[in-house]
């Protein structure tokens, strides 16, 4: 199985609606992954200002994310751990960044909504439960201000 574009399967519909709502309400520990989230050139000043000030119109729900996010020299968004969240990975030796942080990411859907405005095509925000159920879901950005939901679904034949 792999994380792919949300298909019309009933299980994926349920996973992307009821499960994510339950995790947000109950506050499960989840891992939040930033995968190939490259910020568009025209959005760089806005994103830099948002990361620096952690304030701005519509950003109040993103304050924890903005406190951990970091813009690399290449324009990719990643995390620079501050100690508020854990990471299963060792930080990069050059810049101290990681691509995933574990914590109670209540506002992941709002983070995705903000990232869709600023990410180039192909960037993804993936969230998965650290609880026993191992649920996984996410969002993919099209570079034109839109996103689509992702979920874990079967691919290919039985082997």
Chimera marker file (.cmm) of the C-alpha trace (Angstrom):
<marker_set name="trace">
<marker id="1" x="0.000" y="0.000" z="0.000" r="1" g="1" b="0" radius="0.5"/>
<marker id="2" x="1.132" y="3.548" z="-0.557" r="1" g="1" b="0" radius="0.5"/>
<marker id="3" x="-0.111" y="7.037" z="0.070" r="1" g="1" b="0" radius="0.5"/>
<marker id="4" x="-1.706" y="8.168" z="-3.146" r="1" g="1" b="0" radius="0.5"/>
<marker id="5" x="-4.261" y="10.533" z="-4.566" r="1" g="1" b="0" radius="0.5"/>
<marker id="6" x="-7.556" y="10.095" z="-2.783" r="1" g="1" b="0" radius="0.5"/>
<marker id="7" x="-9.641" y="7.714" z="-4.813" r="1" g="1" b="0" radius="0.5"/>
<marker id="8" x="-13.395" y="7.250" z="-4.819" r="1" g="1" b="0" radius="0.5"/>
<marker id="9" x="-13.200" y="4.250" z="-2.523" r="1" g="1" b="0" radius="0.5"/>
<marker id="10" x="-15.552" y="4.505" z="0.408" r="1" g="1" b="0" radius="0.5"/>
<marker id="11" x="-12.746" y="3.706" z="2.866" r="1" g="1" b="0" radius="0.5"/>
<marker id="12" x="-10.694" y="6.669" z="1.632" r="1" g="1" b="0" radius="0.5"/>
<marker id="13" x="-13.674" y="8.987" z="1.914" r="1" g="1" b="0" radius="0.5"/>
<marker id="14" x="-14.183" y="7.893" z="5.502" r="1" g="1" b="0" radius="0.5"/>
<marker id="15" x="-10.488" y="8.170" z="6.301" r="1" g="1" b="0" radius="0.5"/>
<marker id="16" x="-10.230" y="11.726" z="5.015" r="1" g="1" b="0" radius="0.5"/>
<marker id="17" x="-13.329" y="12.959" z="6.805" r="1" g="1" b="0" radius="0.5"/>
<marker id="18" x="-14.233" y="11.179" z="10.013" r="1" g="1" b="0" radius="0.5"/>
<marker id="19" x="-10.725" y="10.067" z="11.042" r="1" g="1" b="0" radius="0.5"/>
<marker id="20" x="-9.060" y="13.435" z="10.614" r="1" g="1" b="0" radius="0.5"/>
<marker id="21" x="-11.883" y="15.128" z="12.490" r="1" g="1" b="0" radius="0.5"/>
<marker id="22" x="-11.519" y="12.645" z="15.345" r="1" g="1" b="0" radius="0.5"/>
<marker id="23" x="-7.756" y="13.132" z="15.549" r="1" g="1" b="0" radius="0.5"/>
<marker id="24" x="-8.150" y="16.890" z="15.696" r="1" g="1" b="0" radius="0.5"/>
<marker id="25" x="-10.780" y="16.687" z="18.419" r="1" g="1" b="0" radius="0.5"/>
<marker id="26" x="-9.043" y="14.065" z="20.556" r="1" g="1" b="0" radius="0.5"/>
<marker id="27" x="-5.523" y="15.359" z="20.024" r="1" g="1" b="0" radius="0.5"/>
<marker id="28" x="-3.723" y="12.194" z="18.987" r="1" g="1" b="0" radius="0.5"/>
<marker id="29" x="0.002" y="12.303" z="18.463" r="1" g="1" b="0" radius="0.5"/>
<marker id="30" x="0.686" y="12.518" z="14.743" r="1" g="1" b="0" radius="0.5"/>
<marker id="31" x="3.750" y="12.918" z="12.575" r="1" g="1" b="0" radius="0.5"/>
<marker id="32" x="3.584" y="15.850" z="10.192" r="1" g="1" b="0" radius="0.5"/>
<marker id="33" x="5.759" y="15.510" z="7.073" r="1" g="1" b="0" radius="0.5"/>
<marker id="34" x="6.715" y="18.305" z="4.688" r="1" g="1" b="0" radius="0.5"/>
<marker id="35" x="7.564" y="16.599" z="1.395" r="1" g="1" b="0" radius="0.5"/>
<marker id="36" x="8.916" y="18.651" z="-1.518" r="1" g="1" b="0" radius="0.5"/>
<marker id="37" x="7.120" y="21.794" z="-0.337" r="1" g="1" b="0" radius="0.5"/>
<marker id="38" x="8.974" y="24.368" z="-2.423" r="1" g="1" b="0" radius="0.5"/>
<marker id="39" x="7.703" y="27.906" z="-2.002" r="1" g="1" b="0" radius="0.5"/>
<marker id="40" x="6.852" y="29.779" z="-5.205" r="1" g="1" b="0" radius="0.5"/>
<marker id="41" x="9.120" y="32.731" z="-5.972" r="1" g="1" b="0" radius="0.5"/>
<marker id="42" x="6.226" y="35.199" z="-5.806" r="1" g="1" b="0" radius="0.5"/>
<marker id="43" x="5.270" y="33.867" z="-2.350" r="1" g="1" b="0" radius="0.5"/>
<marker id="44" x="8.759" y="34.008" z="-0.816" r="1" g="1" b="0" radius="0.5"/>
<marker id="45" x="8.352" y="37.489" z="0.749" r="1" g="1" b="0" radius="0.5"/>
<marker id="46" x="4.980" y="36.555" z="2.299" r="1" g="1" b="0" radius="0.5"/>
<marker id="47" x="6.207" y="33.231" z="3.652" r="1" g="1" b="0" radius="0.5"/>
<marker id="48" x="9.452" y="34.724" z="5.000" r="1" g="1" b="0" radius="0.5"/>
<marker id="49" x="7.501" y="37.471" z="6.775" r="1" g="1" b="0" radius="0.5"/>
<marker id="50" x="5.012" y="34.935" z="8.183" r="1" g="1" b="0" radius="0.5"/>
<marker id="51" x="7.798" y="32.694" z="9.483" r="1" g="1" b="0" radius="0.5"/>
<marker id="52" x="9.605" y="35.638" z="11.031" r="1" g="1" b="0" radius="0.5"/>
<marker id="53" x="6.639" y="37.421" z="12.641" r="1" g="1" b="0" radius="0.5"/>
<marker id="54" x="4.317" y="34.439" z="13.209" r="1" g="1" b="0" radius="0.5"/>
<marker id="55" x="1.524" y="36.970" z="12.834" r="1" g="1" b="0" radius="0.5"/>
<marker id="56" x="-0.637" y="38.126" z="10.019" r="1" g="1" b="0" radius="0.5"/>
<marker id="57" x="-4.072" y="37.951" z="8.585" r="1" g="1" b="0" radius="0.5"/>
<marker id="58" x="-5.419" y="34.412" z="8.978" r="1" g="1" b="0" radius="0.5"/>
<marker id="59" x="-2.282" y="33.053" z="10.651" r="1" g="1" b="0" radius="0.5"/>
<marker id="60" x="-3.436" y="32.784" z="14.271" r="1" g="1" b="0" radius="0.5"/>
<marker id="61" x="-4.248" y="29.072" z="13.892" r="1" g="1" b="0" radius="0.5"/>
<marker id="62" x="-0.803" y="28.400" z="12.396" r="1" g="1" b="0" radius="0.5"/>
<marker id="63" x="1.347" y="29.906" z="15.136" r="1" g="1" b="0" radius="0.5"/>
<marker id="64" x="2.759" y="26.544" z="16.331" r="1" g="1" b="0" radius="0.5"/>
<marker id="65" x="3.551" y="25.452" z="12.794" r="1" g="1" b="0" radius="0.5"/>
<marker id="66" x="5.168" y="28.795" z="11.945" r="1" g="1" b="0" radius="0.5"/>
<marker id="67" x="7.296" y="28.494" z="15.086" r="1" g="1" b="0" radius="0.5"/>
<marker id="68" x="8.785" y="25.221" z="13.848" r="1" g="1" b="0" radius="0.5"/>
<marker id="69" x="8.886" y="25.809" z="10.073" r="1" g="1" b="0" radius="0.5"/>
<marker id="70" x="12.035" y="26.969" z="8.333" r="1" g="1" b="0" radius="0.5"/>
<marker id="71" x="12.753" y="28.049" z="4.767" r="1" g="1" b="0" radius="0.5"/>
<marker id="72" x="15.894" y="26.423" z="3.344" r="1" g="1" b="0" radius="0.5"/>
<marker id="73" x="18.296" y="28.199" z="1.000" r="1" g="1" b="0" radius="0.5"/>
<marker id="74" x="16.700" y="26.296" z="-1.878" r="1" g="1" b="0" radius="0.5"/>
<marker id="75" x="13.240" y="27.636" z="-1.014" r="1" g="1" b="0" radius="0.5"/>
<marker id="76" x="11.943" y="24.409" z="0.507" r="1" g="1" b="0" radius="0.5"/>
<marker id="77" x="9.883" y="24.458" z="3.672" r="1" g="1" b="0" radius="0.5"/>
<marker id="78" x="11.132" y="22.131" z="6.392" r="1" g="1" b="0" radius="0.5"/>
<marker id="79" x="11.238" y="22.016" z="10.179" r="1" g="1" b="0" radius="0.5"/>
<marker id="80" x="13.955" y="23.277" z="12.470" r="1" g="1" b="0" radius="0.5"/>
<marker id="81" x="13.249" y="21.598" z="15.810" r="1" g="1" b="0" radius="0.5"/>
<marker id="82" x="12.911" y="23.959" z="18.766" r="1" g="1" b="0" radius="0.5"/>
<marker id="83" x="12.326" y="21.240" z="21.351" r="1" g="1" b="0" radius="0.5"/>
<marker id="84" x="8.545" y="21.686" z="21.406" r="1" g="1" b="0" radius="0.5"/>
<marker id="85" x="8.059" y="18.671" z="19.096" r="1" g="1" b="0" radius="0.5"/>
<marker id="86" x="10.018" y="15.464" z="18.573" r="1" g="1" b="0" radius="0.5"/>
<marker id="87" x="11.422" y="14.099" z="15.332" r="1" g="1" b="0" radius="0.5"/>
<marker id="88" x="12.232" y="10.474" z="14.563" r="1" g="1" b="0" radius="0.5"/>
<marker id="89" x="15.096" y="11.699" z="12.355" r="1" g="1" b="0" radius="0.5"/>
<marker id="90" x="18.457" y="13.222" z="13.141" r="1" g="1" b="0" radius="0.5"/>
<marker id="91" x="18.704" y="16.848" z="12.015" r="1" g="1" b="0" radius="0.5"/>
<marker id="92" x="20.612" y="17.592" z="8.808" r="1" g="1" b="0" radius="0.5"/>
<marker id="93" x="24.267" y="18.223" z="9.587" r="1" g="1" b="0" radius="0.5"/>
<marker id="94" x="24.437" y="21.395" z="7.479" r="1" g="1" b="0" radius="0.5"/>
<marker id="95" x="21.329" y="23.329" z="8.485" r="1" g="1" b="0" radius="0.5"/>
<marker id="96" x="19.798" y="21.377" z="11.410" r="1" g="1" b="0" radius="0.5"/>
<marker id="97" x="16.493" y="20.758" z="9.636" r="1" g="1" b="0" radius="0.5"/>
<marker id="98" x="14.189" y="17.738" z="9.556" r="1" g="1" b="0" radius="0.5"/>
<marker id="99" x="11.226" y="16.943" z="7.319" r="1" g="1" b="0" radius="0.5"/>
<marker id="100" x="8.937" y="15.574" z="10.033" r="1" g="1" b="0" radius="0.5"/>
<marker id="101" x="7.911" y="16.526" z="13.550" r="1" g="1" b="0" radius="0.5"/>
<marker id="102" x="5.739" y="14.522" z="15.942" r="1" g="1" b="0" radius="0.5"/>
<marker id="103" x="3.176" y="16.211" z="18.140" r="1" g="1" b="0" radius="0.5"/>
<marker id="104" x="-0.460" y="17.169" z="18.439" r="1" g="1" b="0" radius="0.5"/>
<marker id="105" x="-0.969" y="18.888" z="15.089" r="1" g="1" b="0" radius="0.5"/>
<marker id="106" x="-4.570" y="20.039" z="15.617" r="1" g="1" b="0" radius="0.5"/>
<marker id="107" x="-4.456" y="22.535" z="12.753" r="1" g="1" b="0" radius="0.5"/>
<marker id="108" x="-2.980" y="20.371" z="9.984" r="1" g="1" b="0" radius="0.5"/>
<marker id="109" x="-5.894" y="21.042" z="7.631" r="1" g="1" b="0" radius="0.5"/>
<marker id="110" x="-5.427" y="24.799" z="8.110" r="1" g="1" b="0" radius="0.5"/>
<marker id="111" x="-1.693" y="24.417" z="7.533" r="1" g="1" b="0" radius="0.5"/>
<marker id="112" x="-2.481" y="22.657" z="4.244" r="1" g="1" b="0" radius="0.5"/>
<marker id="113" x="-4.903" y="25.441" z="3.335" r="1" g="1" b="0" radius="0.5"/>
<marker id="114" x="-2.163" y="28.024" z="3.835" r="1" g="1" b="0" radius="0.5"/>
<marker id="115" x="0.513" y="25.992" z="2.049" r="1" g="1" b="0" radius="0.5"/>
<marker id="116" x="-1.646" y="25.501" z="-1.040" r="1" g="1" b="0" radius="0.5"/>
<marker id="117" x="-1.435" y="29.243" z="-1.648" r="1" g="1" b="0" radius="0.5"/>
<marker id="118" x="2.362" y="29.294" z="-1.560" r="1" g="1" b="0" radius="0.5"/>
<marker id="119" x="3.640" y="25.867" z="-2.658" r="1" g="1" b="0" radius="0.5"/>
<marker id="120" x="4.835" y="24.961" z="-6.111" r="1" g="1" b="0" radius="0.5"/>
<marker id="121" x="3.294" y="21.975" z="-7.852" r="1" g="1" b="0" radius="0.5"/>
<marker id="122" x="3.944" y="18.614" z="-6.248" r="1" g="1" b="0" radius="0.5"/>
<marker id="123" x="4.486" y="19.647" z="-2.643" r="1" g="1" b="0" radius="0.5"/>
<marker id="124" x="2.795" y="17.406" z="-0.089" r="1" g="1" b="0" radius="0.5"/>
<marker id="125" x="1.861" y="17.645" z="3.569" r="1" g="1" b="0" radius="0.5"/>
<marker id="126" x="1.445" y="14.174" z="5.068" r="1" g="1" b="0" radius="0.5"/>
<marker id="127" x="0.076" y="13.393" z="8.500" r="1" g="1" b="0" radius="0.5"/>
<marker id="128" x="-0.034" y="9.998" z="10.121" r="1" g="1" b="0" radius="0.5"/>
<marker id="129" x="-1.081" y="8.758" z="13.483" r="1" g="1" b="0" radius="0.5"/>
<marker id="130" x="1.527" y="7.638" z="15.971" r="1" g="1" b="0" radius="0.5"/>
<marker id="131" x="-1.176" y="5.636" z="17.727" r="1" g="1" b="0" radius="0.5"/>
<marker id="132" x="-1.828" y="1.923" z="17.198" r="1" g="1" b="0" radius="0.5"/>
<marker id="133" x="-4.181" y="2.486" z="14.246" r="1" g="1" b="0" radius="0.5"/>
<marker id="134" x="-1.412" y="3.932" z="12.035" r="1" g="1" b="0" radius="0.5"/>
<marker id="135" x="-3.882" y="5.979" z="9.981" r="1" g="1" b="0" radius="0.5"/>
<marker id="136" x="-2.348" y="8.177" z="7.273" r="1" g="1" b="0" radius="0.5"/>
<marker id="137" x="-3.672" y="11.034" z="5.171" r="1" g="1" b="0" radius="0.5"/>
<marker id="138" x="-2.409" y="14.181" z="3.560" r="1" g="1" b="0" radius="0.5"/>
<marker id="139" x="-2.703" y="16.898" z="0.957" r="1" g="1" b="0" radius="0.5"/>
<marker id="140" x="-0.971" y="17.556" z="-2.359" r="1" g="1" b="0" radius="0.5"/>
<marker id="141" x="-0.558" y="21.046" z="-3.832" r="1" g="1" b="0" radius="0.5"/>
<marker id="142" x="-0.941" y="21.904" z="-7.514" r="1" g="1" b="0" radius="0.5"/>
<marker id="143" x="1.038" y="25.170" z="-7.555" r="1" g="1" b="0" radius="0.5"/>
<marker id="144" x="-2.069" y="27.138" z="-8.550" r="1" g="1" b="0" radius="0.5"/>
<marker id="145" x="-3.581" y="27.608" z="-5.103" r="1" g="1" b="0" radius="0.5"/>
<marker id="146" x="-5.415" y="24.295" z="-4.974" r="1" g="1" b="0" radius="0.5"/>
<marker id="147" x="-4.957" y="21.073" z="-3.056" r="1" g="1" b="0" radius="0.5"/>
<marker id="148" x="-6.310" y="17.569" z="-3.129" r="1" g="1" b="0" radius="0.5"/>
<marker id="149" x="-6.617" y="15.098" z="-0.317" r="1" g="1" b="0" radius="0.5"/>
<marker id="150" x="-4.425" y="12.040" z="-0.172" r="1" g="1" b="0" radius="0.5"/>
<marker id="151" x="-5.115" y="8.788" z="1.614" r="1" g="1" b="0" radius="0.5"/>
<marker id="152" x="-3.660" y="5.354" z="1.968" r="1" g="1" b="0" radius="0.5"/>
<marker id="153" x="-5.238" y="2.974" z="-0.531" r="1" g="1" b="0" radius="0.5"/>
<marker id="154" x="-4.399" y="-0.297" z="-2.244" r="1" g="1" b="0" radius="0.5"/>
<marker id="155" x="-2.411" y="-0.189" z="-5.458" r="1" g="1" b="0" radius="0.5"/>
<marker id="156" x="-1.808" y="-3.145" z="-7.759" r="1" g="1" b="0" radius="0.5"/>
<marker id="157" x="-2.602" y="-6.825" z="-7.608" r="1" g="1" b="0" radius="0.5"/>
<marker id="158" x="-2.165" y="-9.295" z="-4.765" r="1" g="1" b="0" radius="0.5"/>
<marker id="159" x="1.212" y="-11.031" z="-4.846" r="1" g="1" b="0" radius="0.5"/>
<link id1="1" id2="2" r="1" g="1" b="0" radius="0.2"/>
<link id1="2" id2="3" r="1" g="1" b="0" radius="0.2"/>
<link id1="3" id2="4" r="1" g="1" b="0" radius="0.2"/>
<link id1="4" id2="5" r="1" g="1" b="0" radius="0.2"/>
<link id1="5" id2="6" r="1" g="1" b="0" radius="0.2"/>
<link id1="6" id2="7" r="1" g="1" b="0" radius="0.2"/>
<link id1="7" id2="8" r="1" g="1" b="0" radius="0.2"/>
<link id1="8" id2="9" r="1" g="1" b="0" radius="0.2"/>
<link id1="9" id2="10" r="1" g="1" b="0" radius="0.2"/>
<link id1="10" id2="11" r="1" g="1" b="0" radius="0.2"/>
<link id1="11" id2="12" r="1" g="1" b="0" radius="0.2"/>
<link id1="12" id2="13" r="1" g="1" b="0" radius="0.2"/>
<link id1="13" id2="14" r="1" g="1" b="0" radius="0.2"/>
<link id1="14" id2="15" r="1" g="1" b="0" radius="0.2"/>
<link id1="15" id2="16" r="1" g="1" b="0" radius="0.2"/>
<link id1="16" id2="17" r="1" g="1" b="0" radius="0.2"/>
<link id1="17" id2="18" r="1" g="1" b="0" radius="0.2"/>
<link id1="18" id2="19" r="1" g="1" b="0" radius="0.2"/>
<link id1="19" id2="20" r="1" g="1" b="0" radius="0.2"/>
<link id1="20" id2="21" r="1" g="1" b="0" radius="0.2"/>
<link id1="21" id2="22" r="1" g="1" b="0" radius="0.2"/>
<link id1="22" id2="23" r="1" g="1" b="0" radius="0.2"/>
<link id1="23" id2="24" r="1" g="1" b="0" radius="0.2"/>
<link id1="24" id2="25" r="1" g="1" b="0" radius="0.2"/>
<link id1="25" id2="26" r="1" g="1" b="0" radius="0.2"/>
<link id1="26" id2="27" r="1" g="1" b="0" radius="0.2"/>
<link id1="27" id2="28" r="1" g="1" b="0" radius="0.2"/>
<link id1="28" id2="29" r="1" g="1" b="0" radius="0.2"/>
<link id1="29" id2="30" r="1" g="1" b="0" radius="0.2"/>
<link id1="30" id2="31" r="1" g="1" b="0" radius="0.2"/>
<link id1="31" id2="32" r="1" g="1" b="0" radius="0.2"/>
<link id1="32" id2="33" r="1" g="1" b="0" radius="0.2"/>
<link id1="33" id2="34" r="1" g="1" b="0" radius="0.2"/>
<link id1="34" id2="35" r="1" g="1" b="0" radius="0.2"/>
<link id1="35" id2="36" r="1" g="1" b="0" radius="0.2"/>
<link id1="36" id2="37" r="1" g="1" b="0" radius="0.2"/>
<link id1="37" id2="38" r="1" g="1" b="0" radius="0.2"/>
<link id1="38" id2="39" r="1" g="1" b="0" radius="0.2"/>
<link id1="39" id2="40" r="1" g="1" b="0" radius="0.2"/>
<link id1="40" id2="41" r="1" g="1" b="0" radius="0.2"/>
<link id1="41" id2="42" r="1" g="1" b="0" radius="0.2"/>
<link id1="42" id2="43" r="1" g="1" b="0" radius="0.2"/>
<link id1="43" id2="44" r="1" g="1" b="0" radius="0.2"/>
<link id1="44" id2="45" r="1" g="1" b="0" radius="0.2"/>
<link id1="45" id2="46" r="1" g="1" b="0" radius="0.2"/>
<link id1="46" id2="47" r="1" g="1" b="0" radius="0.2"/>
<link id1="47" id2="48" r="1" g="1" b="0" radius="0.2"/>
<link id1="48" id2="49" r="1" g="1" b="0" radius="0.2"/>
<link id1="49" id2="50" r="1" g="1" b="0" radius="0.2"/>
<link id1="50" id2="51" r="1" g="1" b="0" radius="0.2"/>
<link id1="51" id2="52" r="1" g="1" b="0" radius="0.2"/>
<link id1="52" id2="53" r="1" g="1" b="0" radius="0.2"/>
<link id1="53" id2="54" r="1" g="1" b="0" radius="0.2"/>
<link id1="54" id2="55" r="1" g="1" b="0" radius="0.2"/>
<link id1="55" id2="56" r="1" g="1" b="0" radius="0.2"/>
<link id1="56" id2="57" r="1" g="1" b="0" radius="0.2"/>
<link id1="57" id2="58" r="1" g="1" b="0" radius="0.2"/>
<link id1="58" id2="59" r="1" g="1" b="0" radius="0.2"/>
<link id1="59" id2="60" r="1" g="1" b="0" radius="0.2"/>
<link id1="60" id2="61" r="1" g="1" b="0" radius="0.2"/>
<link id1="61" id2="62" r="1" g="1" b="0" radius="0.2"/>
<link id1="62" id2="63" r="1" g="1" b="0" radius="0.2"/>
<link id1="63" id2="64" r="1" g="1" b="0" radius="0.2"/>
<link id1="64" id2="65" r="1" g="1" b="0" radius="0.2"/>
<link id1="65" id2="66" r="1" g="1" b="0" radius="0.2"/>
<link id1="66" id2="67" r="1" g="1" b="0" radius="0.2"/>
<link id1="67" id2="68" r="1" g="1" b="0" radius="0.2"/>
<link id1="68" id2="69" r="1" g="1" b="0" radius="0.2"/>
<link id1="69" id2="70" r="1" g="1" b="0" radius="0.2"/>
<link id1="70" id2="71" r="1" g="1" b="0" radius="0.2"/>
<link id1="71" id2="72" r="1" g="1" b="0" radius="0.2"/>
<link id1="72" id2="73" r="1" g="1" b="0" radius="0.2"/>
<link id1="73" id2="74" r="1" g="1" b="0" radius="0.2"/>
<link id1="74" id2="75" r="1" g="1" b="0" radius="0.2"/>
<link id1="75" id2="76" r="1" g="1" b="0" radius="0.2"/>
<link id1="76" id2="77" r="1" g="1" b="0" radius="0.2"/>
<link id1="77" id2="78" r="1" g="1" b="0" radius="0.2"/>
<link id1="78" id2="79" r="1" g="1" b="0" radius="0.2"/>
<link id1="79" id2="80" r="1" g="1" b="0" radius="0.2"/>
<link id1="80" id2="81" r="1" g="1" b="0" radius="0.2"/>
<link id1="81" id2="82" r="1" g="1" b="0" radius="0.2"/>
<link id1="82" id2="83" r="1" g="1" b="0" radius="0.2"/>
<link id1="83" id2="84" r="1" g="1" b="0" radius="0.2"/>
<link id1="84" id2="85" r="1" g="1" b="0" radius="0.2"/>
<link id1="85" id2="86" r="1" g="1" b="0" radius="0.2"/>
<link id1="86" id2="87" r="1" g="1" b="0" radius="0.2"/>
<link id1="87" id2="88" r="1" g="1" b="0" radius="0.2"/>
<link id1="88" id2="89" r="1" g="1" b="0" radius="0.2"/>
<link id1="89" id2="90" r="1" g="1" b="0" radius="0.2"/>
<link id1="90" id2="91" r="1" g="1" b="0" radius="0.2"/>
<link id1="91" id2="92" r="1" g="1" b="0" radius="0.2"/>
<link id1="92" id2="93" r="1" g="1" b="0" radius="0.2"/>
<link id1="93" id2="94" r="1" g="1" b="0" radius="0.2"/>
<link id1="94" id2="95" r="1" g="1" b="0" radius="0.2"/>
<link id1="95" id2="96" r="1" g="1" b="0" radius="0.2"/>
<link id1="96" id2="97" r="1" g="1" b="0" radius="0.2"/>
<link id1="97" id2="98" r="1" g="1" b="0" radius="0.2"/>
<link id1="98" id2="99" r="1" g="1" b="0" radius="0.2"/>
<link id1="99" id2="100" r="1" g="1" b="0" radius="0.2"/>
<link id1="100" id2="101" r="1" g="1" b="0" radius="0.2"/>
<link id1="101" id2="102" r="1" g="1" b="0" radius="0.2"/>
<link id1="102" id2="103" r="1" g="1" b="0" radius="0.2"/>
<link id1="103" id2="104" r="1" g="1" b="0" radius="0.2"/>
<link id1="104" id2="105" r="1" g="1" b="0" radius="0.2"/>
<link id1="105" id2="106" r="1" g="1" b="0" radius="0.2"/>
<link id1="106" id2="107" r="1" g="1" b="0" radius="0.2"/>
<link id1="107" id2="108" r="1" g="1" b="0" radius="0.2"/>
<link id1="108" id2="109" r="1" g="1" b="0" radius="0.2"/>
<link id1="109" id2="110" r="1" g="1" b="0" radius="0.2"/>
<link id1="110" id2="111" r="1" g="1" b="0" radius="0.2"/>
<link id1="111" id2="112" r="1" g="1" b="0" radius="0.2"/>
<link id1="112" id2="113" r="1" g="1" b="0" radius="0.2"/>
<link id1="113" id2="114" r="1" g="1" b="0" radius="0.2"/>
<link id1="114" id2="115" r="1" g="1" b="0" radius="0.2"/>
<link id1="115" id2="116" r="1" g="1" b="0" radius="0.2"/>
<link id1="116" id2="117" r="1" g="1" b="0" radius="0.2"/>
<link id1="117" id2="118" r="1" g="1" b="0" radius="0.2"/>
<link id1="118" id2="119" r="1" g="1" b="0" radius="0.2"/>
<link id1="119" id2="120" r="1" g="1" b="0" radius="0.2"/>
<link id1="120" id2="121" r="1" g="1" b="0" radius="0.2"/>
<link id1="121" id2="122" r="1" g="1" b="0" radius="0.2"/>
<link id1="122" id2="123" r="1" g="1" b="0" radius="0.2"/>
<link id1="123" id2="124" r="1" g="1" b="0" radius="0.2"/>
<link id1="124" id2="125" r="1" g="1" b="0" radius="0.2"/>
<link id1="125" id2="126" r="1" g="1" b="0" radius="0.2"/>
<link id1="126" id2="127" r="1" g="1" b="0" radius="0.2"/>
<link id1="127" id2="128" r="1" g="1" b="0" radius="0.2"/>
<link id1="128" id2="129" r="1" g="1" b="0" radius="0.2"/>
<link id1="129" id2="130" r="1" g="1" b="0" radius="0.2"/>
<link id1="130" id2="131" r="1" g="1" b="0" radius="0.2"/>
<link id1="131" id2="132" r="1" g="1" b="0" radius="0.2"/>
<link id1="132" id2="133" r="1" g="1" b="0" radius="0.2"/>
<link id1="133" id2="134" r="1" g="1" b="0" radius="0.2"/>
<link id1="134" id2="135" r="1" g="1" b="0" radius="0.2"/>
<link id1="135" id2="136" r="1" g="1" b="0" radius="0.2"/>
<link id1="136" id2="137" r="1" g="1" b="0" radius="0.2"/>
<link id1="137" id2="138" r="1" g="1" b="0" radius="0.2"/>
<link id1="138" id2="139" r="1" g="1" b="0" radius="0.2"/>
<link id1="139" id2="140" r="1" g="1" b="0" radius="0.2"/>
<link id1="140" id2="141" r="1" g="1" b="0" radius="0.2"/>
<link id1="141" id2="142" r="1" g="1" b="0" radius="0.2"/>
<link id1="142" id2="143" r="1" g="1" b="0" radius="0.2"/>
<link id1="143" id2="144" r="1" g="1" b="0" radius="0.2"/>
<link id1="144" id2="145" r="1" g="1" b="0" radius="0.2"/>
<link id1="145" id2="146" r="1" g="1" b="0" radius="0.2"/>
<link id1="146" id2="147" r="1" g="1" b="0" radius="0.2"/>
<link id1="147" id2="148" r="1" g="1" b="0" radius="0.2"/>
<link id1="148" id2="149" r="1" g="1" b="0" radius="0.2"/>
<link id1="149" id2="150" r="1" g="1" b="0" radius="0.2"/>
<link id1="150" id2="151" r="1" g="1" b="0" radius="0.2"/>
<link id1="151" id2="152" r="1" g="1" b="0" radius="0.2"/>
<link id1="152" id2="153" r="1" g="1" b="0" radius="0.2"/>
<link id1="153" id2="154" r="1" g="1" b="0" radius="0.2"/>
<link id1="154" id2="155" r="1" g="1" b="0" radius="0.2"/>
<link id1="155" id2="156" r="1" g="1" b="0" radius="0.2"/>
<link id1="156" id2="157" r="1" g="1" b="0" radius="0.2"/>
<link id1="157" id2="158" r="1" g="1" b="0" radius="0.2"/>
<link id1="158" id2="159" r="1" g="1" b="0" radius="0.2"/>
</marker_set>
